[in-house]
Amino acid sequence: MTNSASALHAGTRAHRRRPARAVAAVASTTAPRIDTVYTPPFDLDFRRVVGIHRRGQTDPTMRWEGNVLWRSVRTPLGAGTIALRQEGGTIRASAWGEGAAWLIDQLPALCGAHDDPSGFDPSLHPLIAESARRNPGMRLGRSDLLADALMSSILEQKVTALQAFHAWRDLIYWHGERAPGPRRLWVAPALERWRRIPSWDWHRAGVEPPQSRAAVTAAASDLGERLATAATGAERERLLTTVRGIGVWTAAEVRIRAYGDPDAVSFGDFHLAHEVGFALTGERVDDDGMRALLEPWAGHRQRVIRLIFASGVVEPRRAPRLHPEDHRAR
């Protein structure tokens, strides 16, 4: 068993006394399989580009087994699982379930086929130029799945990543369903199911009332229909932020994952401005400072942020890691 698989099963065993409804309908492990080979016409850092959709080491919807990525999602055609392996310049894919054909058709977009880096000038800063040279496979992929990006981003509002990842895992075990295919993965709930999660389950998962209210409100809205007609990132941000509880940070996170937006910036993030400022100037900056630093790359600001992360330049830690207080027992 791989380390990632061990972490998943350890998380499952440690997840005490799930409600009866967690034993959801189990899709057949003998579901028909669709196979394909995708050869992208560009360099691709597959692990980095697609890995952005994984929500922590215990994400029940996505895991690595060696060099194979297993991913289960709820597509417009139903639940599906896809296994992806990069071999040289090709991606070998196998998919199962009602959503298998959709996952195969969407694979190029997931790998960044719709990403357009034209007009991007990495030479404006030596760190960005060097990172772009060292990481030619840095593409901006998109999932084309609003529900997962929206709900995971809401859970990550104003908490540590560890808190958010645990909440994501717990709520999927309780309210999702077993995924099709040969691996023990889970599919996140549909928006309608997110809307009907009772208050006590949000609380048991460690989700604070503002976040649970935002999730329920968003799940009950017609965001999907309205966003389907949005042509720009700015328009998507405007539509997303009309929902109570969704601000510019959450809207940016959704734009990054669901739509591969090359200009989305998560203003309001606890760490991002500090990291961008340190990488580009050697000093911390606030959101206004980050906005000014990224302005020369308008239209490609998310691309610059991803290249900063890929560069390995990280601001030194200044204090002990935060240990959040658990209010569930009160």
ABEGO torsion letter per residue (X at the ends): XBAAAAAAAAAAAABBGBBAAABBBBBBAABBBBBBBBBBABBBBAAAAAAAABBEAABAABBBBEABBBBBBBBAAEBBBBBBBBBEABBBBBBBEAAAAAAAAAAAAAAGAABBABGBBAAABAAAAAAAAABAABBBBBAGBAAAAAAAAAAABGBBAAAAAAAAAAAAAAABBBBBEABBBBBBBBAAAAAABBAAAAAAAGBBAAAAAAAAAAAABAAAAAAAABABAAAAAAAAAABBGBBAAAAAAAAAAAAGBAABBBBGBAAAAAAAAAAAAGBBBBAAAAAAAAAAABGAAAAAAAAAAAAGBBBBBABBBBBBBBAAAX
